């Protein structure tokens, strides 16, 4: 038999929301498109850019250069800073 205090303890220990996604980081230099192809069906394009920007802020990924194509937006090229290729984000 579960009492009222037992059920409230269970509810307070559970986390709400989506579970963290384990992402794979490409070896060498990569673009956001490469990152998204490696982690296909795990996240949307916007989430992939968010993960990369968050990793840049934390220093796990560095921005190597920006490629300016003839037509369209500039393409950022990144590289993983640390040897950690898998991360729970």
PDB file of N, CA, C and O in Angstrom, chain B, residues numbered from 101:
ATOM      1  N   UNK B 101       0.837  -1.173   0.000  1.00  0.00           N
ATOM      2  CA  UNK B 101       0.000   0.000   0.000  1.00  0.00           C
ATOM      3  C   UNK B 101       0.883   1.238   0.000  1.00  0.00           C
ATOM      4  O   UNK B 101       1.816   1.336   0.797  1.00  0.00           O
ATOM      5  N   UNK B 102       0.601   2.172  -0.876  1.00  0.00           N
ATOM      6  CA  UNK B 102       1.391   3.388  -0.998  1.00  0.00           C
ATOM      7  C   UNK B 102       0.685   4.525  -0.265  1.00  0.00           C
ATOM      8  O   UNK B 102      -0.503   4.781  -0.462  1.00  0.00           O
ATOM      9  N   UNK B 103       1.444   5.184   0.569  1.00  0.00           N
ATOM     10  CA  UNK B 103       0.874   6.324   1.281  1.00  0.00           C
ATOM     11  C   UNK B 103       1.062   7.583   0.455  1.00  0.00           C
ATOM     12  O   UNK B 103       1.749   7.572  -0.566  1.00  0.00           O
ATOM     13  N   UNK B 104       0.454   8.654   0.900  1.00  0.00           N
ATOM     14  CA  UNK B 104       0.525   9.919   0.164  1.00  0.00           C
ATOM     15  C   UNK B 104       1.954  10.448   0.128  1.00  0.00           C
ATOM     16  O   UNK B 104       2.367  11.002  -0.891  1.00  0.00           O
ATOM     17  N   UNK B 105       2.716  10.299   1.199  1.00  0.00           N
ATOM     18  CA  UNK B 105       4.085  10.818   1.226  1.00  0.00           C
ATOM     19  C   UNK B 105       5.005  10.011   0.314  1.00  0.00           C
ATOM     20  O   UNK B 105       5.928  10.575  -0.275  1.00  0.00           O
ATOM     21  N   UNK B 106       4.772   8.691   0.183  1.00  0.00           N
ATOM     22  CA  UNK B 106       5.584   7.871  -0.702  1.00  0.00           C
ATOM     23  C   UNK B 106       5.396   8.265  -2.160  1.00  0.00           C
ATOM     24  O   UNK B 106       6.370   8.345  -2.909  1.00  0.00           O
ATOM     25  N   UNK B 107       4.169   8.510  -2.568  1.00  0.00           N
ATOM     26  CA  UNK B 107       3.926   8.869  -3.960  1.00  0.00           C
ATOM     27  C   UNK B 107       4.466  10.256  -4.276  1.00  0.00           C
ATOM     28  O   UNK B 107       4.905  10.493  -5.401  1.00  0.00           O
ATOM     29  N   UNK B 108       4.448  11.172  -3.330  1.00  0.00           N
ATOM     30  CA  UNK B 108       4.993  12.509  -3.589  1.00  0.00           C
ATOM     31  C   UNK B 108       6.515  12.461  -3.672  1.00  0.00           C
ATOM     32  O   UNK B 108       7.110  13.259  -4.396  1.00  0.00           O
ATOM     33  N   UNK B 109       7.156  11.553  -2.955  1.00  0.00           N
ATOM     34  CA  UNK B 109       8.607  11.394  -3.054  1.00  0.00           C
ATOM     35  C   UNK B 109       9.005  10.872  -4.429  1.00  0.00           C
ATOM     36  O   UNK B 109      10.009  11.313  -4.989  1.00  0.00           O
ATOM     37  N   UNK B 110       8.240   9.947  -4.975  1.00  0.00           N
ATOM     38  CA  UNK B 110       8.534   9.416  -6.301  1.00  0.00           C
ATOM     39  C   UNK B 110       8.410  10.493  -7.365  1.00  0.00           C
ATOM     40  O   UNK B 110       9.234  10.557  -8.278  1.00  0.00           O
ATOM     41  N   UNK B 111       7.409  11.325  -7.265  1.00  0.00           N
ATOM     42  CA  UNK B 111       7.198  12.368  -8.257  1.00  0.00           C
ATOM     43  C   UNK B 111       8.286  13.431  -8.201  1.00  0.00           C
ATOM     44  O   UNK B 111       8.651  13.989  -9.236  1.00  0.00           O
ATOM     45  N   UNK B 112       8.813  13.722  -7.014  1.00  0.00           N
ATOM     46  CA  UNK B 112       9.824  14.773  -6.896  1.00  0.00           C
ATOM     47  C   UNK B 112      11.195  14.305  -7.379  1.00  0.00           C
ATOM     48  O   UNK B 112      12.034  15.142  -7.713  1.00  0.00           O
ATOM     49  N   UNK B 113      11.453  12.994  -7.429  1.00  0.00           N
ATOM     50  CA  UNK B 113      12.755  12.503  -7.865  1.00  0.00           C
ATOM     51  C   UNK B 113      12.844  12.309  -9.373  1.00  0.00           C
ATOM     52  O   UNK B 113      13.950  12.212  -9.905  1.00  0.00           O
ATOM     53  N   UNK B 114      11.734  12.249 -10.071  1.00  0.00           N
ATOM     54  CA  UNK B 114      11.746  12.069 -11.520  1.00  0.00           C
ATOM     55  C   UNK B 114      12.032  13.395 -12.210  1.00  0.00           C
ATOM     56  O   UNK B 114      11.559  14.452 -11.792  1.00  0.00           O
ATOM     57  N   UNK B 115      12.821  13.309 -13.279  1.00  0.00           N
ATOM     58  CA  UNK B 115      13.089  14.497 -14.078  1.00  0.00           C
ATOM     59  C   UNK B 115      12.042  14.617 -15.167  1.00  0.00           C
ATOM     60  O   UNK B 115      11.570  13.619 -15.711  1.00  0.00           O
ATOM     61  N   UNK B 116      11.691  15.843 -15.475  1.00  0.00           N
ATOM     62  CA  UNK B 116      10.720  16.073 -16.524  1.00  0.00           C
ATOM     63  C   UNK B 116      11.438  16.467 -17.802  1.00  0.00           C
ATOM     64  O   UNK B 116      12.588  16.905 -17.774  1.00  0.00           O
ATOM     65  N   UNK B 117      10.751  16.309 -18.916  1.00  0.00           N
ATOM     66  CA  UNK B 117      11.301  16.734 -20.191  1.00  0.00           C
ATOM     67  C   UNK B 117      11.975  15.601 -20.945  1.00  0.00           C
ATOM     68  O   UNK B 117      11.940  14.438 -20.543  1.00  0.00           O
ATOM     69  N   UNK B 118      12.589  15.987 -22.053  1.00  0.00           N
ATOM     70  CA  UNK B 118      13.232  15.016 -22.925  1.00  0.00           C
ATOM     71  C   UNK B 118      14.578  14.587 -22.360  1.00  0.00           C
ATOM     72  O   UNK B 118      15.300  15.395 -21.774  1.00  0.00           O
ATOM     73  N   UNK B 119      14.911  13.315 -22.538  1.00  0.00           N
ATOM     74  CA  UNK B 119      16.196  12.807 -22.069  1.00  0.00           C
ATOM     75  C   UNK B 119      17.319  13.360 -22.944  1.00  0.00           C
ATOM     76  O   UNK B 119      17.100  13.653 -24.120  1.00  0.00           O
ATOM     77  N   UNK B 120      18.521  13.504 -22.380  1.00  0.00           N
ATOM     78  CA  UNK B 120      19.652  13.998 -23.190  1.00  0.00           C
ATOM     79  C   UNK B 120      19.974  13.046 -24.339  1.00  0.00           C
ATOM     80  O   UNK B 120      19.847  11.828 -24.214  1.00  0.00           O
ATOM     81  N   UNK B 121      20.391  13.631 -25.454  1.00  0.00           N
ATOM     82  CA  UNK B 121      20.733  12.856 -26.638  1.00  0.00           C
ATOM     83  C   UNK B 121      22.245  12.645 -26.658  1.00  0.00           C
ATOM     84  O   UNK B 121      23.006  13.598 -26.487  1.00  0.00           O
ATOM     85  N   UNK B 122      22.678  11.416 -26.864  1.00  0.00           N
ATOM     86  CA  UNK B 122      24.107  11.131 -27.004  1.00  0.00           C
ATOM     87  C   UNK B 122      24.471  11.379 -28.456  1.00  0.00           C
ATOM     88  O   UNK B 122      23.934  10.747 -29.365  1.00  0.00           O
ATOM     89  N   UNK B 123      25.397  12.312 -28.659  1.00  0.00           N
ATOM     90  CA  UNK B 123      25.779  12.671 -30.031  1.00  0.00           C
ATOM     91  C   UNK B 123      27.164  12.125 -30.345  1.00  0.00           C
ATOM     92  O   UNK B 123      27.999  11.959 -29.455  1.00  0.00           O
ATOM     93  N   UNK B 124      27.393  11.850 -31.616  1.00  0.00           N
ATOM     94  CA  UNK B 124      28.699  11.422 -32.105  1.00  0.00           C
ATOM     95  C   UNK B 124      29.348  12.611 -32.803  1.00  0.00           C
ATOM     96  O   UNK B 124      28.734  13.258 -33.651  1.00  0.00           O
ATOM     97  N   UNK B 125      30.594  12.889 -32.437  1.00  0.00           N
ATOM     98  CA  UNK B 125      31.324  13.994 -33.053  1.00  0.00           C
ATOM     99  C   UNK B 125      32.211  13.446 -34.159  1.00  0.00           C
ATOM    100  O   UNK B 125      32.904  12.450 -33.950  1.00  0.00           O
ATOM    101  N   UNK B 126      32.206  14.078 -35.343  1.00  0.00           N
ATOM    102  CA  UNK B 126      33.039  13.614 -36.451  1.00  0.00           C
ATOM    103  C   UNK B 126      34.526  13.780 -36.149  1.00  0.00           C
ATOM    104  O   UNK B 126      34.910  14.641 -35.357  1.00  0.00           O
ATOM    105  N   UNK B 127      35.350  12.965 -36.771  1.00  0.00           N
ATOM    106  CA  UNK B 127      36.804  13.100 -36.653  1.00  0.00           C
ATOM    107  C   UNK B 127      37.273  14.175 -37.624  1.00  0.00           C
ATOM    108  O   UNK B 127      36.749  14.282 -38.733  1.00  0.00           O
ATOM    109  N   UNK B 128      38.239  14.958 -37.222  1.00  0.00           N
ATOM    110  CA  UNK B 128      38.790  15.993 -38.098  1.00  0.00           C
ATOM    111  C   UNK B 128      37.849  17.170 -38.231  1.00  0.00           C
ATOM    112  O   UNK B 128      37.025  17.425 -37.353  1.00  0.00           O
ATOM    113  N   UNK B 129      37.976  17.885 -39.334  1.00  0.00           N
ATOM    114  CA  UNK B 129      37.147  19.054 -39.580  1.00  0.00           C
ATOM    115  C   UNK B 129      35.781  18.630 -40.100  1.00  0.00           C
ATOM    116  O   UNK B 129      35.659  17.656 -40.843  1.00  0.00           O
ATOM    117  N   UNK B 130      34.750  19.380 -39.694  1.00  0.00           N
ATOM    118  CA  UNK B 130      33.389  19.048 -40.113  1.00  0.00           C
ATOM    119  C   UNK B 130      32.540  20.312 -40.162  1.00  0.00           C
ATOM    120  O   UNK B 130      32.867  21.329 -39.552  1.00  0.00           O
ATOM    121  N   UNK B 131      31.447  20.218 -40.901  1.00  0.00           N
ATOM    122  CA  UNK B 131      30.450  21.283 -40.963  1.00  0.00           C
ATOM    123  C   UNK B 131      29.199  20.814 -40.221  1.00  0.00           C
ATOM    124  O   UNK B 131      29.112  19.659 -39.805  1.00  0.00           O
ATOM    125  N   UNK B 132      28.246  21.704 -40.062  1.00  0.00           N
ATOM    126  CA  UNK B 132      26.994  21.332 -39.407  1.00  0.00           C
ATOM    127  C   UNK B 132      26.265  20.253 -40.211  1.00  0.00           C
ATOM    128  O   UNK B 132      25.596  19.395 -39.635  1.00  0.00           O
ATOM    129  N   UNK B 133      26.392  20.294 -41.526  1.00  0.00           N
ATOM    130  CA  UNK B 133      25.759  19.278 -42.384  1.00  0.00           C
ATOM    131  C   UNK B 133      26.378  17.903 -42.127  1.00  0.00           C
ATOM    132  O   UNK B 133      25.659  16.905 -42.069  1.00  0.00           O
ATOM    133  N   UNK B 134      27.714  17.841 -41.971  1.00  0.00           N
ATOM    134  CA  UNK B 134      28.379  16.578 -41.664  1.00  0.00           C
ATOM    135  C   UNK B 134      27.935  16.042 -40.301  1.00  0.00           C
ATOM    136  O   UNK B 134      27.695  14.846 -40.136  1.00  0.00           O
ATOM    137  N   UNK B 135      27.832  16.944 -39.337  1.00  0.00           N
ATOM    138  CA  UNK B 135      27.404  16.570 -37.985  1.00  0.00           C
ATOM    139  C   UNK B 135      25.992  15.998 -38.008  1.00  0.00           C
ATOM    140  O   UNK B 135      25.707  15.003 -37.341  1.00  0.00           O
ATOM    141  N   UNK B 136      25.117  16.626 -38.773  1.00  0.00           N
ATOM    142  CA  UNK B 136      23.737  16.167 -38.848  1.00  0.00           C
ATOM    143  C   UNK B 136      23.639  14.816 -39.551  1.00  0.00           C
ATOM    144  O   UNK B 136      22.833  13.978 -39.148  1.00  0.00           O
ATOM    145  N   UNK B 137      24.439  14.584 -40.591  1.00  0.00           N
ATOM    146  CA  UNK B 137      24.427  13.292 -41.287  1.00  0.00           C
ATOM    147  C   UNK B 137      24.944  12.172 -40.397  1.00  0.00           C
ATOM    148  O   UNK B 137      24.447  11.048 -40.464  1.00  0.00           O
ATOM    149  N   UNK B 138      25.934  12.466 -39.567  1.00  0.00           N
ATOM    150  CA  UNK B 138      26.478  11.455 -38.661  1.00  0.00           C
ATOM    151  C   UNK B 138      25.465  11.084 -37.584  1.00  0.00           C
ATOM    152  O   UNK B 138      25.409   9.934 -37.150  1.00  0.00           O
ATOM    153  N   UNK B 139      24.672  12.049 -37.157  1.00  0.00           N
ATOM    154  CA  UNK B 139      23.664  11.832 -36.112  1.00  0.00           C
ATOM    155  C   UNK B 139      22.259  11.838 -36.700  1.00  0.00           C
ATOM    156  O   UNK B 139      21.355  12.446 -36.128  1.00  0.00           O
ATOM    157  N   UNK B 140      22.066  11.174 -37.827  1.00  0.00           N
ATOM    158  CA  UNK B 140      20.774  11.206 -38.504  1.00  0.00           C
ATOM    159  C   UNK B 140      19.675  10.600 -37.636  1.00  0.00           C
ATOM    160  O   UNK B 140      19.912   9.680 -36.853  1.00  0.00           O
ATOM    161  N   UNK B 141      18.488  11.130 -37.792  1.00  0.00           N
ATOM    162  CA  UNK B 141      17.280  10.701 -37.085  1.00  0.00           C
ATOM    163  C   UNK B 141      17.348  10.908 -35.572  1.00  0.00           C
ATOM    164  O   UNK B 141      16.496  10.394 -34.847  1.00  0.00           O
ATOM    165  N   UNK B 142      18.336  11.647 -35.084  1.00  0.00           N
ATOM    166  CA  UNK B 142      18.403  11.921 -33.652  1.00  0.00           C
ATOM    167  C   UNK B 142      17.892  13.306 -33.315  1.00  0.00           C
ATOM    168  O   UNK B 142      17.355  13.522 -32.228  1.00  0.00           O
ATOM    169  N   UNK B 143      18.052  14.257 -34.243  1.00  0.00           N
ATOM    170  CA  UNK B 143      17.691  15.642 -33.942  1.00  0.00           C
ATOM    171  C   UNK B 143      17.399  16.406 -35.221  1.00  0.00           C
ATOM    172  O   UNK B 143      17.710  15.960 -36.326  1.00  0.00           O
ATOM    173  N   UNK B 144      16.799  17.554 -35.039  1.00  0.00           N
ATOM    174  CA  UNK B 144      16.489  18.410 -36.178  1.00  0.00           C
ATOM    175  C   UNK B 144      17.721  19.246 -36.537  1.00  0.00           C
ATOM    176  O   UNK B 144      18.728  19.235 -35.829  1.00  0.00           O
ATOM    177  N   UNK B 145      17.615  19.962 -37.645  1.00  0.00           N
ATOM    178  CA  UNK B 145      18.711  20.820 -38.101  1.00  0.00           C
ATOM    179  C   UNK B 145      18.980  21.926 -37.085  1.00  0.00           C
ATOM    180  O   UNK B 145      20.136  22.248 -36.811  1.00  0.00           O
ATOM    181  N   UNK B 146      17.928  22.504 -36.530  1.00  0.00           N
ATOM    182  CA  UNK B 146      18.080  23.567 -35.532  1.00  0.00           C
ATOM    183  C   UNK B 146      18.727  23.032 -34.255  1.00  0.00           C
ATOM    184  O   UNK B 146      19.561  23.708 -33.654  1.00  0.00           O
ATOM    185  N   UNK B 147      18.350  21.828 -33.841  1.00  0.00           N
ATOM    186  CA  UNK B 147      18.955  21.221 -32.647  1.00  0.00           C
ATOM    187  C   UNK B 147      20.433  20.915 -32.876  1.00  0.00           C
ATOM    188  O   UNK B 147      21.243  21.049 -31.959  1.00  0.00           O
ATOM    189  N   UNK B 148      20.787  20.508 -34.085  1.00  0.00           N
ATOM    190  CA  UNK B 148      22.186  20.219 -34.398  1.00  0.00           C
ATOM    191  C   UNK B 148      23.021  21.495 -34.286  1.00  0.00           C
ATOM    192  O   UNK B 148      24.107  21.476 -33.707  1.00  0.00           O
ATOM    193  N   UNK B 149      22.522  22.597 -34.835  1.00  0.00           N
ATOM    194  CA  UNK B 149      23.231  23.868 -34.730  1.00  0.00           C
ATOM    195  C   UNK B 149      23.331  24.315 -33.276  1.00  0.00           C
ATOM    196  O   UNK B 149      24.351  24.868 -32.865  1.00  0.00           O
ATOM    197  N   UNK B 150      22.289  24.081 -32.505  1.00  0.00           N
ATOM    198  CA  UNK B 150      22.297  24.430 -31.088  1.00  0.00           C
ATOM    199  C   UNK B 150      23.342  23.624 -30.324  1.00  0.00           C
ATOM    200  O   UNK B 150      24.057  24.172 -29.485  1.00  0.00           O
ATOM    201  N   UNK B 151      23.435  22.318 -30.613  1.00  0.00           N
ATOM    202  CA  UNK B 151      24.443  21.460 -29.969  1.00  0.00           C
ATOM    203  C   UNK B 151      25.852  21.925 -30.311  1.00  0.00           C
ATOM    204  O   UNK B 151      26.720  21.967 -29.439  1.00  0.00           O
ATOM    205  N   UNK B 152      26.086  22.275 -31.571  1.00  0.00           N
ATOM    206  CA  UNK B 152      27.411  22.728 -31.986  1.00  0.00           C
ATOM    207  C   UNK B 152      27.758  24.048 -31.303  1.00  0.00           C
ATOM    208  O   UNK B 152      28.867  24.209 -30.793  1.00  0.00           O
ATOM    209  N   UNK B 153      26.814  24.997 -31.289  1.00  0.00           N
ATOM    210  CA  UNK B 153      27.068  26.287 -30.647  1.00  0.00           C
ATOM    211  C   UNK B 153      27.315  26.139 -29.156  1.00  0.00           C
ATOM    212  O   UNK B 153      28.150  26.848 -28.594  1.00  0.00           O
ATOM    213  N   UNK B 154      26.598  25.228 -28.509  1.00  0.00           N
ATOM    214  CA  UNK B 154      26.796  24.972 -27.087  1.00  0.00           C
ATOM    215  C   UNK B 154      28.187  24.370 -26.848  1.00  0.00           C
ATOM    216  O   UNK B 154      28.860  24.727 -25.881  1.00  0.00           O
ATOM    217  N   UNK B 155      28.609  23.470 -27.718  1.00  0.00           N
ATOM    218  CA  UNK B 155      29.931  22.859 -27.592  1.00  0.00           C
ATOM    219  C   UNK B 155      31.034  23.894 -27.825  1.00  0.00           C
ATOM    220  O   UNK B 155      32.082  23.836 -27.183  1.00  0.00           O
ATOM    221  N   UNK B 156      30.805  24.838 -28.737  1.00  0.00           N
ATOM    222  CA  UNK B 156      31.779  25.910 -28.964  1.00  0.00           C
ATOM    223  C   UNK B 156      31.885  26.784 -27.716  1.00  0.00           C
ATOM    224  O   UNK B 156      32.986  27.170 -27.324  1.00  0.00           O
ATOM    225  N   UNK B 157      30.752  27.097 -27.089  1.00  0.00           N
ATOM    226  CA  UNK B 157      30.756  27.903 -25.873  1.00  0.00           C
ATOM    227  C   UNK B 157      31.505  27.222 -24.735  1.00  0.00           C
ATOM    228  O   UNK B 157      32.189  27.890 -23.960  1.00  0.00           O
ATOM    229  N   UNK B 158      31.385  25.899 -24.624  1.00  0.00           N
ATOM    230  CA  UNK B 158      32.052  25.140 -23.564  1.00  0.00           C
ATOM    231  C   UNK B 158      33.494  24.777 -23.906  1.00  0.00           C
ATOM    232  O   UNK B 158      34.213  24.254 -23.055  1.00  0.00           O
ATOM    233  N   UNK B 159      33.926  25.041 -25.126  1.00  0.00           N
ATOM    234  CA  UNK B 159      35.301  24.770 -25.515  1.00  0.00           C
ATOM    235  C   UNK B 159      35.555  23.353 -25.992  1.00  0.00           C
ATOM    236  O   UNK B 159      36.711  22.967 -26.165  1.00  0.00           O
ATOM    237  N   UNK B 160      34.527  22.578 -26.207  1.00  0.00           N
ATOM    238  CA  UNK B 160      34.701  21.204 -26.689  1.00  0.00           C
ATOM    239  C   UNK B 160      34.930  21.169 -28.189  1.00  0.00           C
ATOM    240  O   UNK B 160      35.546  20.239 -28.708  1.00  0.00           O
ATOM    241  N   UNK B 161      34.433  22.186 -28.887  1.00  0.00           N
ATOM    242  CA  UNK B 161      34.573  22.298 -30.343  1.00  0.00           C
ATOM    243  C   UNK B 161      35.091  23.700 -30.640  1.00  0.00           C
ATOM    244  O   UNK B 161      34.684  24.668 -29.998  1.00  0.00           O
ATOM    245  N   UNK B 162      35.989  23.804 -31.616  1.00  0.00           N
ATOM    246  CA  UNK B 162      36.498  25.117 -32.010  1.00  0.00           C
ATOM    247  C   UNK B 162      36.107  25.415 -33.453  1.00  0.00           C
ATOM    248  O   UNK B 162      36.022  24.517 -34.289  1.00  0.00           O
ATOM    249  N   UNK B 163      35.876  26.676 -33.720  1.00  0.00           N
ATOM    250  CA  UNK B 163      35.590  27.141 -35.068  1.00  0.00           C
ATOM    251  C   UNK B 163      36.914  27.314 -35.793  1.00  0.00           C
ATOM    252  O   UNK B 163      37.738  28.136 -35.392  1.00  0.00           O
ATOM    253  N   UNK B 164      37.125  26.546 -36.861  1.00  0.00           N
ATOM    254  CA  UNK B 164      38.396  26.562 -37.587  1.00  0.00           C
ATOM    255  C   UNK B 164      38.408  27.698 -38.603  1.00  0.00           C
ATOM    256  O   UNK B 164      39.344  28.497 -38.640  1.00  0.00           O
ATOM    257  N   UNK B 165      37.357  27.765 -39.434  1.00  0.00           N
ATOM    258  CA  UNK B 165      37.294  28.805 -40.459  1.00  0.00           C
ATOM    259  C   UNK B 165      35.872  28.917 -40.980  1.00  0.00           C
ATOM    260  O   UNK B 165      35.020  28.074 -40.701  1.00  0.00           O
ATOM    261  N   UNK B 166      35.634  29.988 -41.750  1.00  0.00           N
ATOM    262  CA  UNK B 166      34.363  30.187 -42.432  1.00  0.00           C
ATOM    263  C   UNK B 166      34.617  30.146 -43.928  1.00  0.00           C
ATOM    264  O   UNK B 166      35.484  30.855 -44.440  1.00  0.00           O
ATOM    265  N   UNK B 167      33.860  29.316 -44.624  1.00  0.00           N
ATOM    266  CA  UNK B 167      33.975  29.194 -46.076  1.00  0.00           C
ATOM    267  C   UNK B 167      32.850  30.023 -46.682  1.00  0.00           C
ATOM    268  O   UNK B 167      31.681  29.834 -46.346  1.00  0.00           O
ATOM    269  N   UNK B 168      33.206  30.943 -47.577  1.00  0.00           N
ATOM    270  CA  UNK B 168      32.216  31.781 -48.244  1.00  0.00           C
ATOM    271  C   UNK B 168      31.987  31.276 -49.667  1.00  0.00           C
ATOM    272  O   UNK B 168      32.794  31.547 -50.556  1.00  0.00           O
ATOM    273  N   UNK B 169      30.885  30.539 -49.892  1.00  0.00           N
ATOM    274  CA  UNK B 169      30.592  30.081 -51.256  1.00  0.00           C
ATOM    275  C   UNK B 169      30.150  31.253 -52.130  1.00  0.00           C
ATOM    276  O   UNK B 169      29.843  32.332 -51.622  1.00  0.00           O
ATOM    277  N   UNK B 170      30.120  31.037 -53.435  1.00  0.00           N
ATOM    278  CA  UNK B 170      29.704  32.094 -54.362  1.00  0.00           C
ATOM    279  C   UNK B 170      28.260  32.518 -54.115  1.00  0.00           C
ATOM    280  O   UNK B 170      27.933  33.703 -54.185  1.00  0.00           O
ATOM    281  N   UNK B 171      27.407  31.551 -53.829  1.00  0.00           N
ATOM    282  CA  UNK B 171      25.990  31.834 -53.588  1.00  0.00           C
ATOM    283  C   UNK B 171      25.610  31.216 -52.242  1.00  0.00           C
ATOM    284  O   UNK B 171      25.988  30.086 -51.932  1.00  0.00           O
ATOM    285  N   UNK B 172      24.862  31.972 -51.461  1.00  0.00           N
ATOM    286  CA  UNK B 172      24.356  31.428 -50.207  1.00  0.00           C
ATOM    287  C   UNK B 172      25.100  31.954 -48.993  1.00  0.00           C
ATOM    288  O   UNK B 172      25.915  32.872 -49.079  1.00  0.00           O
ATOM    289  N   UNK B 173      24.794  31.351 -47.880  1.00  0.00           N
ATOM    290  CA  UNK B 173      25.349  31.769 -46.595  1.00  0.00           C
ATOM    291  C   UNK B 173      26.729  31.172 -46.371  1.00  0.00           C
ATOM    292  O   UNK B 173      27.055  30.134 -46.946  1.00  0.00           O
ATOM    293  N   UNK B 174      27.545  31.819 -45.536  1.00  0.00           N
ATOM    294  CA  UNK B 174      28.851  31.245 -45.194  1.00  0.00           C
ATOM    295  C   UNK B 174      28.687  29.919 -44.447  1.00  0.00           C
ATOM    296  O   UNK B 174      27.705  29.713 -43.734  1.00  0.00           O
ATOM    297  N   UNK B 175      29.651  29.037 -44.618  1.00  0.00           N
ATOM    298  CA  UNK B 175      29.635  27.719 -43.979  1.00  0.00           C
ATOM    299  C   UNK B 175      30.753  27.682 -42.942  1.00  0.00           C
ATOM    300  O   UNK B 175      31.919  27.902 -43.272  1.00  0.00           O
ATOM    301  N   UNK B 176      30.395  27.403 -41.684  1.00  0.00           N
ATOM    302  CA  UNK B 176      31.379  27.293 -40.618  1.00  0.00           C
ATOM    303  C   UNK B 176      31.984  25.897 -40.601  1.00  0.00           C
ATOM    304  O   UNK B 176      31.273  24.900 -40.735  1.00  0.00           O
ATOM    305  N   UNK B 177      33.296  25.832 -40.435  1.00  0.00           N
ATOM    306  CA  UNK B 177      34.004  24.563 -40.347  1.00  0.00           C
ATOM    307  C   UNK B 177      34.534  24.450 -38.917  1.00  0.00           C
ATOM    308  O   UNK B 177      35.186  25.365 -38.414  1.00  0.00           O
ATOM    309  N   UNK B 178      34.246  23.316 -38.268  1.00  0.00           N
ATOM    310  CA  UNK B 178      34.595  23.095 -36.862  1.00  0.00           C
ATOM    311  C   UNK B 178      35.564  21.934 -36.731  1.00  0.00           C
ATOM    312  O   UNK B 178      35.780  21.167 -37.669  1.00  0.00           O
ATOM    313  N   UNK B 179      36.147  21.823 -35.534  1.00  0.00           N
ATOM    314  CA  UNK B 179      36.999  20.692 -35.176  1.00  0.00           C
ATOM    315  C   UNK B 179      36.801  20.422 -33.683  1.00  0.00           C
ATOM    316  O   UNK B 179      36.682  21.355 -32.889  1.00  0.00           O
ATOM    317  N   UNK B 180      36.767  19.135 -33.306  1.00  0.00           N
ATOM    318  CA  UNK B 180      36.631  18.759 -31.904  1.00  0.00           C
ATOM    319  C   UNK B 180      37.934  19.079 -31.189  1.00  0.00           C
ATOM    320  O   UNK B 180      39.007  18.670 -31.633  1.00  0.00           O
ATOM    321  N   UNK B 181      37.842  19.813 -30.077  1.00  0.00           N
ATOM    322  CA  UNK B 181      39.027  20.226 -29.336  1.00  0.00           C
ATOM    323  C   UNK B 181      39.591  19.097 -28.488  1.00  0.00           C
ATOM    324  O   UNK B 181      40.800  18.864 -28.475  1.00  0.00           O
ATOM    325  N   UNK B 182      38.713  18.398 -27.782  1.00  0.00           N
ATOM    326  CA  UNK B 182      39.131  17.330 -26.878  1.00  0.00           C
ATOM    327  C   UNK B 182      39.016  15.978 -27.572  1.00  0.00           C
ATOM    328  O   UNK B 182      38.304  15.846 -28.568  1.00  0.00           O
ATOM    329  N   UNK B 183      39.715  14.975 -27.050  1.00  0.00           N
ATOM    330  CA  UNK B 183      39.628  13.645 -27.668  1.00  0.00           C
ATOM    331  C   UNK B 183      38.311  12.937 -27.407  1.00  0.00           C
ATOM    332  O   UNK B 183      38.106  11.831 -27.908  1.00  0.00           O
ATOM    333  N   UNK B 184      37.407  13.539 -26.635  1.00  0.00           N
ATOM    334  CA  UNK B 184      36.103  12.904 -26.347  1.00  0.00           C
ATOM    335  C   UNK B 184      35.255  12.942 -27.608  1.00  0.00           C
ATOM    336  O   UNK B 184      34.848  14.017 -28.049  1.00  0.00           O
ATOM    337  N   UNK B 185      34.987  11.788 -28.188  1.00  0.00           N
ATOM    338  CA  UNK B 185      34.211  11.708 -29.412  1.00  0.00           C
ATOM    339  C   UNK B 185      32.727  11.487 -29.135  1.00  0.00           C
ATOM    340  O   UNK B 185      31.895  11.717 -30.012  1.00  0.00           O
ATOM    341  N   UNK B 186      32.388  11.044 -27.926  1.00  0.00           N
ATOM    342  CA  UNK B 186      30.992  10.837 -27.575  1.00  0.00           C
ATOM    343  C   UNK B 186      30.697  11.667 -26.348  1.00  0.00           C
ATOM    344  O   UNK B 186      31.533  11.800 -25.453  1.00  0.00           O
ATOM    345  N   UNK B 187      29.491  12.229 -26.314  1.00  0.00           N
ATOM    346  CA  UNK B 187      29.119  13.095 -25.214  1.00  0.00           C
ATOM    347  C   UNK B 187      27.634  13.008 -25.004  1.00  0.00           C
ATOM    348  O   UNK B 187      26.871  12.872 -25.961  1.00  0.00           O
ATOM    349  N   UNK B 188      27.212  13.086 -23.751  1.00  0.00           N
ATOM    350  CA  UNK B 188      25.791  13.156 -23.446  1.00  0.00           C
ATOM    351  C   UNK B 188      25.406  14.617 -23.326  1.00  0.00           C
ATOM    352  O   UNK B 188      25.781  15.291 -22.367  1.00  0.00           O
ATOM    353  N   UNK B 189      24.659  15.101 -24.297  1.00  0.00           N
ATOM    354  CA  UNK B 189      24.237  16.515 -24.292  1.00  0.00           C
ATOM    355  C   UNK B 189      22.758  16.631 -24.331  1.00  0.00           C
ATOM    356  O   UNK B 189      22.226  17.741 -24.332  1.00  0.00           O
TER     357      UNK B 189
END
